[in-house]
């Protein structure tokens, strides 16, 4: 379904609100944690899942798996497990 083009008009635009800056600083985006190479055996269905999601989001499936494992480990480390 095609959307109608937005029609802009001259004149007042109404009340404006400042939005606080919530984005991280560029130096925080460049942070790279040291990684260690490992060999990991995954089920075919799991690998297919991550490859499909990665392709859909134009990402690397290995990075998606690494981020998932990092978050899992951080969550349980916080709980003291």
Secondary structure, 3 states (H helix, E strand, C coil): CCCCCCCCCCCCCCCCCCCCCCCCCHHHHCCCCCCCCCCCCCCHHHHHHHHHHHHHCCCCHHHHHHHHHHHHHHHHHHCCC
